Amino acid sequence: MGAVPKRKVSRHRRGNRRRWQFLTAPQLTKCPDCGELTLAHRACNQCGKYNGRQVVAQKTVDDEEE
């Protein structure tokens, strides 16, 4: 037989145990170059820059046609 609780766990005690299990919204910051909202400490999806440097090559219209 497994572990069986001796007493009923109250709603307050159960809630206190679960209060850290909620989801949080991602922290978004504005890109200083293009103004797009991006995740912190990651390259911008719109312009491909991070910390003032171009780190991701962006596709142009000519690249998409090929």
PDB file of N, CA, C and O in Angstrom, chain B, residues numbered from 101:
ATOM      1  N   MET B 101       0.850  -1.175   0.000  1.00  0.00           N
ATOM      2  CA  MET B 101       0.000   0.000   0.000  1.00  0.00           C
ATOM      3  C   MET B 101       0.894   1.236   0.000  1.00  0.00           C
ATOM      4  O   MET B 101       1.912   1.277   0.691  1.00  0.00           O
ATOM      5  N   GLY B 102       0.509   2.227  -0.771  1.00  0.00           N
ATOM      6  CA  GLY B 102       1.315   3.442  -0.909  1.00  0.00           C
ATOM      7  C   GLY B 102       1.098   4.420   0.231  1.00  0.00           C
ATOM      8  O   GLY B 102       0.419   4.120   1.213  1.00  0.00           O
ATOM      9  N   ALA B 103       1.674   5.565   0.082  1.00  0.00           N
ATOM     10  CA  ALA B 103       1.546   6.608   1.094  1.00  0.00           C
ATOM     11  C   ALA B 103       0.134   7.164   1.086  1.00  0.00           C
ATOM     12  O   ALA B 103      -0.399   7.525   0.037  1.00  0.00           O
ATOM     13  N   VAL B 104      -0.465   7.230   2.260  1.00  0.00           N
ATOM     14  CA  VAL B 104      -1.825   7.725   2.399  1.00  0.00           C
ATOM     15  C   VAL B 104      -1.802   8.864   3.412  1.00  0.00           C
ATOM     16  O   VAL B 104      -1.272   8.693   4.510  1.00  0.00           O
ATOM     17  N   PRO B 105      -2.366  10.029   3.067  1.00  0.00           N
ATOM     18  CA  PRO B 105      -2.350  11.143   4.017  1.00  0.00           C
ATOM     19  C   PRO B 105      -3.231  10.857   5.229  1.00  0.00           C
ATOM     20  O   PRO B 105      -4.288  10.239   5.104  1.00  0.00           O
ATOM     21  N   LYS B 106      -2.786  11.315   6.417  1.00  0.00           N
ATOM     22  CA  LYS B 106      -3.570  11.110   7.634  1.00  0.00           C
ATOM     23  C   LYS B 106      -4.750  12.062   7.699  1.00  0.00           C
ATOM     24  O   LYS B 106      -5.804  11.716   8.233  1.00  0.00           O
ATOM     25  N   ARG B 107      -4.575  13.271   7.154  1.00  0.00           N
ATOM     26  CA  ARG B 107      -5.630  14.271   7.239  1.00  0.00           C
ATOM     27  C   ARG B 107      -5.858  14.923   5.882  1.00  0.00           C
ATOM     28  O   ARG B 107      -5.003  14.886   4.998  1.00  0.00           O
ATOM     29  N   LYS B 108      -7.024  15.513   5.748  1.00  0.00           N
ATOM     30  CA  LYS B 108      -7.359  16.246   4.538  1.00  0.00           C
ATOM     31  C   LYS B 108      -6.503  17.519   4.468  1.00  0.00           C
ATOM     32  O   LYS B 108      -6.335  18.224   5.463  1.00  0.00           O
ATOM     33  N   VAL B 109      -5.973  17.795   3.288  1.00  0.00           N
ATOM     34  CA  VAL B 109      -5.201  19.023   3.094  1.00  0.00           C
ATOM     35  C   VAL B 109      -6.184  20.147   2.806  1.00  0.00           C
ATOM     36  O   VAL B 109      -7.005  20.046   1.895  1.00  0.00           O
ATOM     37  N   SER B 110      -6.095  21.223   3.592  1.00  0.00           N
ATOM     38  CA  SER B 110      -7.043  22.318   3.434  1.00  0.00           C
ATOM     39  C   SER B 110      -6.816  23.051   2.112  1.00  0.00           C
ATOM     40  O   SER B 110      -5.754  22.940   1.499  1.00  0.00           O
ATOM     41  N   ARG B 111      -7.833  23.802   1.686  1.00  0.00           N
ATOM     42  CA  ARG B 111      -7.731  24.558   0.435  1.00  0.00           C
ATOM     43  C   ARG B 111      -6.600  25.581   0.516  1.00  0.00           C
ATOM     44  O   ARG B 111      -5.902  25.817  -0.470  1.00  0.00           O
ATOM     45  N   HIS B 112      -6.421  26.186   1.687  1.00  0.00           N
ATOM     46  CA  HIS B 112      -5.367  27.183   1.860  1.00  0.00           C
ATOM     47  C   HIS B 112      -3.981  26.549   1.724  1.00  0.00           C
ATOM     48  O   HIS B 112      -3.122  27.086   1.025  1.00  0.00           O
ATOM     49  N   ARG B 113      -3.764  25.442   2.369  1.00  0.00           N
ATOM     50  CA  ARG B 113      -2.466  24.772   2.302  1.00  0.00           C
ATOM     51  C   ARG B 113      -2.194  24.254   0.886  1.00  0.00           C
ATOM     52  O   ARG B 113      -1.072  24.352   0.389  1.00  0.00           O
ATOM     53  N   ARG B 114      -3.216  23.709   0.249  1.00  0.00           N
ATOM     54  CA  ARG B 114      -3.077  23.227  -1.122  1.00  0.00           C
ATOM     55  C   ARG B 114      -2.757  24.393  -2.065  1.00  0.00           C
ATOM     56  O   ARG B 114      -1.908  24.269  -2.947  1.00  0.00           O
ATOM     57  N   GLY B 115      -3.448  25.531  -1.871  1.00  0.00           N
ATOM     58  CA  GLY B 115      -3.208  26.714  -2.702  1.00  0.00           C
ATOM     59  C   GLY B 115      -1.811  27.279  -2.500  1.00  0.00           C
ATOM     60  O   GLY B 115      -1.168  27.717  -3.453  1.00  0.00           O
ATOM     61  N   ASN B 116      -1.338  27.267  -1.242  1.00  0.00           N
ATOM     62  CA  ASN B 116       0.018  27.745  -0.965  1.00  0.00           C
ATOM     63  C   ASN B 116       1.054  26.884  -1.665  1.00  0.00           C
ATOM     64  O   ASN B 116       2.076  27.399  -2.118  1.00  0.00           O
ATOM     65  N   ARG B 117       0.816  25.602  -1.760  1.00  0.00           N
ATOM     66  CA  ARG B 117       1.743  24.707  -2.416  1.00  0.00           C
ATOM     67  C   ARG B 117       1.758  24.958  -3.929  1.00  0.00           C
ATOM     68  O   ARG B 117       2.799  24.831  -4.574  1.00  0.00           O
ATOM     69  N   ARG B 118       0.611  25.310  -4.482  1.00  0.00           N
ATOM     70  CA  ARG B 118       0.490  25.469  -5.931  1.00  0.00           C
ATOM     71  C   ARG B 118       0.705  26.897  -6.420  1.00  0.00           C
ATOM     72  O   ARG B 118       0.643  27.132  -7.626  1.00  0.00           O
ATOM     73  N   ARG B 119       0.954  27.852  -5.538  1.00  0.00           N
ATOM     74  CA  ARG B 119       0.973  29.242  -5.974  1.00  0.00           C
ATOM     75  C   ARG B 119       2.144  29.592  -6.877  1.00  0.00           C
ATOM     76  O   ARG B 119       2.125  30.655  -7.498  1.00  0.00           O
ATOM     77  N   TRP B 120       3.151  28.757  -6.976  1.00  0.00           N
ATOM     78  CA  TRP B 120       4.311  29.027  -7.829  1.00  0.00           C
ATOM     79  C   TRP B 120       4.161  28.395  -9.195  1.00  0.00           C
ATOM     80  O   TRP B 120       5.062  28.537 -10.022  1.00  0.00           O
ATOM     81  N   GLN B 121       3.065  27.703  -9.475  1.00  0.00           N
ATOM     82  CA  GLN B 121       2.915  26.955 -10.719  1.00  0.00           C
ATOM     83  C   GLN B 121       2.205  27.736 -11.816  1.00  0.00           C
ATOM     84  O   GLN B 121       1.763  27.140 -12.798  1.00  0.00           O
ATOM     85  N   PHE B 122       2.084  29.046 -11.677  1.00  0.00           N
ATOM     86  CA  PHE B 122       1.363  29.827 -12.679  1.00  0.00           C
ATOM     87  C   PHE B 122       2.291  30.192 -13.845  1.00  0.00           C
ATOM     88  O   PHE B 122       3.514  30.164 -13.708  1.00  0.00           O
ATOM     89  N   LEU B 123       1.700  30.529 -14.980  1.00  0.00           N
ATOM     90  CA  LEU B 123       2.453  30.935 -16.164  1.00  0.00           C
ATOM     91  C   LEU B 123       2.662  32.440 -16.135  1.00  0.00           C
ATOM     92  O   LEU B 123       1.797  33.186 -15.675  1.00  0.00           O
ATOM     93  N   THR B 124       3.801  32.879 -16.623  1.00  0.00           N
ATOM     94  CA  THR B 124       4.076  34.309 -16.704  1.00  0.00           C
ATOM     95  C   THR B 124       4.207  34.717 -18.164  1.00  0.00           C
ATOM     96  O   THR B 124       4.617  33.920 -19.009  1.00  0.00           O
ATOM     97  N   ALA B 125       3.864  35.938 -18.445  1.00  0.00           N
ATOM     98  CA  ALA B 125       3.994  36.462 -19.803  1.00  0.00           C
ATOM     99  C   ALA B 125       5.475  36.717 -20.102  1.00  0.00           C
ATOM    100  O   ALA B 125       6.222  37.095 -19.199  1.00  0.00           O
ATOM    101  N   PRO B 126       5.912  36.518 -21.349  1.00  0.00           N
ATOM    102  CA  PRO B 126       7.316  36.762 -21.673  1.00  0.00           C
ATOM    103  C   PRO B 126       7.655  38.244 -21.551  1.00  0.00           C
ATOM    104  O   PRO B 126       6.826  39.103 -21.853  1.00  0.00           O
ATOM    105  N   GLN B 127       8.870  38.539 -21.110  1.00  0.00           N
ATOM    106  CA  GLN B 127       9.319  39.911 -20.961  1.00  0.00           C
ATOM    107  C   GLN B 127       9.785  40.428 -22.318  1.00  0.00           C
ATOM    108  O   GLN B 127      10.817  39.996 -22.833  1.00  0.00           O
ATOM    109  N   LEU B 128       9.031  41.343 -22.889  1.00  0.00           N
ATOM    110  CA  LEU B 128       9.346  41.885 -24.202  1.00  0.00           C
ATOM    111  C   LEU B 128       9.994  43.252 -24.054  1.00  0.00           C
ATOM    112  O   LEU B 128       9.599  44.052 -23.206  1.00  0.00           O
ATOM    113  N   THR B 129      11.000  43.511 -24.893  1.00  0.00           N
ATOM    114  CA  THR B 129      11.661  44.807 -24.917  1.00  0.00           C
ATOM    115  C   THR B 129      11.646  45.336 -26.340  1.00  0.00           C
ATOM    116  O   THR B 129      11.535  44.567 -27.295  1.00  0.00           O
ATOM    117  N   LYS B 130      11.759  46.656 -26.481  1.00  0.00           N
ATOM    118  CA  LYS B 130      11.777  47.261 -27.803  1.00  0.00           C
ATOM    119  C   LYS B 130      13.172  47.169 -28.389  1.00  0.00           C
ATOM    120  O   LYS B 130      14.163  47.410 -27.699  1.00  0.00           O
ATOM    121  N   CYS B 131      13.245  46.821 -29.660  1.00  0.00           N
ATOM    122  CA  CYS B 131      14.516  46.809 -30.376  1.00  0.00           C
ATOM    123  C   CYS B 131      14.949  48.261 -30.578  1.00  0.00           C
ATOM    124  O   CYS B 131      14.153  49.064 -31.065  1.00  0.00           O
ATOM    125  N   PRO B 132      16.183  48.624 -30.219  1.00  0.00           N
ATOM    126  CA  PRO B 132      16.607  50.011 -30.377  1.00  0.00           C
ATOM    127  C   PRO B 132      16.733  50.438 -31.841  1.00  0.00           C
ATOM    128  O   PRO B 132      16.698  51.634 -32.131  1.00  0.00           O
ATOM    129  N   ASP B 133      16.876  49.497 -32.759  1.00  0.00           N
ATOM    130  CA  ASP B 133      17.049  49.851 -34.165  1.00  0.00           C
ATOM    131  C   ASP B 133      15.721  50.003 -34.897  1.00  0.00           C
ATOM    132  O   ASP B 133      15.489  51.014 -35.560  1.00  0.00           O
ATOM    133  N   CYS B 134      14.839  48.994 -34.780  1.00  0.00           N
ATOM    134  CA  CYS B 134      13.600  49.036 -35.562  1.00  0.00           C
ATOM    135  C   CYS B 134      12.364  49.274 -34.707  1.00  0.00           C
ATOM    136  O   CYS B 134      11.309  49.593 -35.254  1.00  0.00           O
ATOM    137  N   GLY B 135      12.452  49.133 -33.386  1.00  0.00           N
ATOM    138  CA  GLY B 135      11.317  49.380 -32.517  1.00  0.00           C
ATOM    139  C   GLY B 135      10.390  48.196 -32.338  1.00  0.00           C
ATOM    140  O   GLY B 135       9.373  48.309 -31.654  1.00  0.00           O
ATOM    141  N   GLU B 136      10.720  47.062 -32.939  1.00  0.00           N
ATOM    142  CA  GLU B 136       9.904  45.844 -32.822  1.00  0.00           C
ATOM    143  C   GLU B 136      10.046  45.254 -31.417  1.00  0.00           C
ATOM    144  O   GLU B 136      11.129  45.311 -30.835  1.00  0.00           O
ATOM    145  N   LEU B 137       8.980  44.694 -30.868  1.00  0.00           N
ATOM    146  CA  LEU B 137       9.048  44.031 -29.566  1.00  0.00           C
ATOM    147  C   LEU B 137       9.706  42.664 -29.732  1.00  0.00           C
ATOM    148  O   LEU B 137       9.285  41.865 -30.569  1.00  0.00           O
ATOM    149  N   THR B 138      10.742  42.396 -28.932  1.00  0.00           N
ATOM    150  CA  THR B 138      11.469  41.134 -29.010  1.00  0.00           C
ATOM    151  C   THR B 138      11.701  40.606 -27.605  1.00  0.00           C
ATOM    152  O   THR B 138      11.563  41.338 -26.625  1.00  0.00           O
ATOM    153  N   LEU B 139      12.053  39.334 -27.514  1.00  0.00           N
ATOM    154  CA  LEU B 139      12.434  38.771 -26.235  1.00  0.00           C
ATOM    155  C   LEU B 139      13.789  39.332 -25.815  1.00  0.00           C
ATOM    156  O   LEU B 139      14.652  39.593 -26.653  1.00  0.00           O
ATOM    157  N   ALA B 140      13.961  39.510 -24.531  1.00  0.00           N
ATOM    158  CA  ALA B 140      15.203  40.072 -24.011  1.00  0.00           C
ATOM    159  C   ALA B 140      16.371  39.117 -24.254  1.00  0.00           C
ATOM    160  O   ALA B 140      16.201  37.900 -24.184  1.00  0.00           O
ATOM    161  N   HIS B 141      17.531  39.653 -24.532  1.00  0.00           N
ATOM    162  CA  HIS B 141      18.778  38.914 -24.729  1.00  0.00           C
ATOM    163  C   HIS B 141      18.711  37.971 -25.926  1.00  0.00           C
ATOM    164  O   HIS B 141      19.328  36.906 -25.913  1.00  0.00           O
ATOM    165  N   ARG B 142      17.964  38.356 -26.959  1.00  0.00           N
ATOM    166  CA  ARG B 142      17.878  37.571 -28.186  1.00  0.00           C
ATOM    167  C   ARG B 142      17.904  38.516 -29.366  1.00  0.00           C
ATOM    168  O   ARG B 142      17.530  39.682 -29.244  1.00  0.00           O
ATOM    169  N   ALA B 143      18.349  38.013 -30.516  1.00  0.00           N
ATOM    170  CA  ALA B 143      18.389  38.833 -31.718  1.00  0.00           C
ATOM    171  C   ALA B 143      16.969  39.188 -32.136  1.00  0.00           C
ATOM    172  O   ALA B 143      16.033  38.418 -31.919  1.00  0.00           O
ATOM    173  N   CYS B 144      16.821  40.360 -32.734  1.00  0.00           N
ATOM    174  CA  CYS B 144      15.521  40.832 -33.186  1.00  0.00           C
ATOM    175  C   CYS B 144      15.081  40.019 -34.396  1.00  0.00           C
ATOM    176  O   CYS B 144      15.876  39.792 -35.308  1.00  0.00           O
ATOM    177  N   ASN B 145      13.840  39.584 -34.415  1.00  0.00           N
ATOM    178  CA  ASN B 145      13.318  38.815 -35.543  1.00  0.00           C
ATOM    179  C   ASN B 145      13.121  39.682 -36.775  1.00  0.00           C
ATOM    180  O   ASN B 145      13.204  39.190 -37.901  1.00  0.00           O
ATOM    181  N   GLN B 146      12.862  40.968 -36.572  1.00  0.00           N
ATOM    182  CA  GLN B 146      12.558  41.857 -37.689  1.00  0.00           C
ATOM    183  C   GLN B 146      13.826  42.304 -38.414  1.00  0.00           C
ATOM    184  O   GLN B 146      13.923  42.163 -39.633  1.00  0.00           O
ATOM    185  N   CYS B 147      14.803  42.847 -37.669  1.00  0.00           N
ATOM    186  CA  CYS B 147      15.989  43.408 -38.332  1.00  0.00           C
ATOM    187  C   CYS B 147      17.221  42.519 -38.194  1.00  0.00           C
ATOM    188  O   CYS B 147      18.192  42.725 -38.922  1.00  0.00           O
ATOM    189  N   GLY B 148      17.222  41.540 -37.292  1.00  0.00           N
ATOM    190  CA  GLY B 148      18.342  40.622 -37.155  1.00  0.00           C
ATOM    191  C   GLY B 148      19.522  41.170 -36.379  1.00  0.00           C
ATOM    192  O   GLY B 148      20.617  40.612 -36.454  1.00  0.00           O
ATOM    193  N   LYS B 149      19.327  42.249 -35.636  1.00  0.00           N
ATOM    194  CA  LYS B 149      20.428  42.848 -34.882  1.00  0.00           C
ATOM    195  C   LYS B 149      20.335  42.470 -33.414  1.00  0.00           C
ATOM    196  O   LYS B 149      19.253  42.262 -32.865  1.00  0.00           O
ATOM    197  N   TYR B 150      21.513  42.388 -32.796  1.00  0.00           N
ATOM    198  CA  TYR B 150      21.599  42.158 -31.347  1.00  0.00           C
ATOM    199  C   TYR B 150      22.766  42.958 -30.822  1.00  0.00           C
ATOM    200  O   TYR B 150      23.884  42.838 -31.322  1.00  0.00           O
ATOM    201  N   ASN B 151      22.514  43.767 -29.828  1.00  0.00           N
ATOM    202  CA  ASN B 151      23.543  44.573 -29.177  1.00  0.00           C
ATOM    203  C   ASN B 151      24.243  45.492 -30.186  1.00  0.00           C
ATOM    204  O   ASN B 151      25.449  45.722 -30.102  1.00  0.00           O
ATOM    205  N   GLY B 152      23.463  46.011 -31.137  1.00  0.00           N
ATOM    206  CA  GLY B 152      24.004  46.958 -32.114  1.00  0.00           C
ATOM    207  C   GLY B 152      24.726  46.321 -33.281  1.00  0.00           C
ATOM    208  O   GLY B 152      25.236  47.041 -34.139  1.00  0.00           O
ATOM    209  N   ARG B 153      24.794  44.996 -33.350  1.00  0.00           N
ATOM    210  CA  ARG B 153      25.493  44.321 -34.449  1.00  0.00           C
ATOM    211  C   ARG B 153      24.512  43.478 -35.239  1.00  0.00           C
ATOM    212  O   ARG B 153      23.527  42.978 -34.695  1.00  0.00           O
ATOM    213  N   GLN B 154      24.790  43.323 -36.528  1.00  0.00           N
ATOM    214  CA  GLN B 154      23.977  42.460 -37.385  1.00  0.00           C
ATOM    215  C   GLN B 154      24.439  41.021 -37.168  1.00  0.00           C
ATOM    216  O   GLN B 154      25.562  40.676 -37.534  1.00  0.00           O
ATOM    217  N   VAL B 155      23.594  40.179 -36.580  1.00  0.00           N
ATOM    218  CA  VAL B 155      23.987  38.809 -36.279  1.00  0.00           C
ATOM    219  C   VAL B 155      23.208  37.784 -37.085  1.00  0.00           C
ATOM    220  O   VAL B 155      23.643  36.639 -37.207  1.00  0.00           O
ATOM    221  N   VAL B 156      22.051  38.177 -37.644  1.00  0.00           N
ATOM    222  CA  VAL B 156      21.247  37.275 -38.454  1.00  0.00           C
ATOM    223  C   VAL B 156      21.057  37.921 -39.812  1.00  0.00           C
ATOM    224  O   VAL B 156      20.598  39.059 -39.912  1.00  0.00           O
ATOM    225  N   ALA B 157      21.418  37.181 -40.865  1.00  0.00           N
ATOM    226  CA  ALA B 157      21.251  37.719 -42.212  1.00  0.00           C
ATOM    227  C   ALA B 157      19.767  37.768 -42.546  1.00  0.00           C
ATOM    228  O   ALA B 157      19.051  36.787 -42.344  1.00  0.00           O
ATOM    229  N   GLN B 158      19.308  38.891 -43.049  1.00  0.00           N
ATOM    230  CA  GLN B 158      17.908  39.066 -43.391  1.00  0.00           C
ATOM    231  C   GLN B 158      17.686  38.765 -44.862  1.00  0.00           C
ATOM    232  O   GLN B 158      18.534  39.076 -45.699  1.00  0.00           O
ATOM    233  N   LYS B 159      16.553  38.162 -45.177  1.00  0.00           N
ATOM    234  CA  LYS B 159      16.202  37.865 -46.557  1.00  0.00           C
ATOM    235  C   LYS B 159      15.721  39.139 -47.245  1.00  0.00           C
ATOM    236  O   LYS B 159      15.043  39.964 -46.633  1.00  0.00           O
ATOM    237  N   THR B 160      16.071  39.293 -48.507  1.00  0.00           N
ATOM    238  CA  THR B 160      15.596  40.418 -49.287  1.00  0.00           C
ATOM    239  C   THR B 160      14.563  39.925 -50.285  1.00  0.00           C
ATOM    240  O   THR B 160      14.300  38.726 -50.376  1.00  0.00           O
ATOM    241  N   VAL B 161      13.987  40.838 -51.023  1.00  0.00           N
ATOM    242  CA  VAL B 161      12.966  40.469 -52.006  1.00  0.00           C
ATOM    243  C   VAL B 161      13.585  39.621 -53.106  1.00  0.00           C
ATOM    244  O   VAL B 161      12.940  38.695 -53.598  1.00  0.00           O
ATOM    245  N   ASP B 162      14.842  39.920 -53.511  1.00  0.00           N
ATOM    246  CA  ASP B 162      15.506  39.152 -54.559  1.00  0.00           C
ATOM    247  C   ASP B 162      15.749  37.716 -54.123  1.00  0.00           C
ATOM    248  O   ASP B 162      15.658  36.806 -54.947  1.00  0.00           O
ATOM    249  N   ASP B 163      16.060  37.483 -52.831  1.00  0.00           N
ATOM    250  CA  ASP B 163      16.313  36.139 -52.328  1.00  0.00           C
ATOM    251  C   ASP B 163      15.044  35.285 -52.341  1.00  0.00           C
ATOM    252  O   ASP B 163      15.110  34.081 -52.590  1.00  0.00           O
ATOM    253  N   GLU B 164      13.903  35.896 -52.078  1.00  0.00           N
ATOM    254  CA  GLU B 164      12.654  35.150 -52.004  1.00  0.00           C
ATOM    255  C   GLU B 164      12.176  34.705 -53.390  1.00  0.00           C
ATOM    256  O   GLU B 164      11.502  33.682 -53.505  1.00  0.00           O
ATOM    257  N   GLU B 165      12.513  35.459 -54.445  1.00  0.00           N
ATOM    258  CA  GLU B 165      12.058  35.117 -55.795  1.00  0.00           C
ATOM    259  C   GLU B 165      12.769  33.902 -56.342  1.00  0.00           C
ATOM    260  O   GLU B 165      12.199  33.189 -57.168  1.00  0.00           O
ATOM    261  N   GLU B 166      13.976  33.639 -55.922  1.00  0.00           N
ATOM    262  CA  GLU B 166      14.767  32.539 -56.458  1.00  0.00           C
ATOM    263  C   GLU B 166      14.346  31.206 -55.914  1.00  0.00           C
ATOM    264  O   GLU B 166      14.923  30.181 -56.275  1.00  0.00           O
TER     265      GLU B 166
END
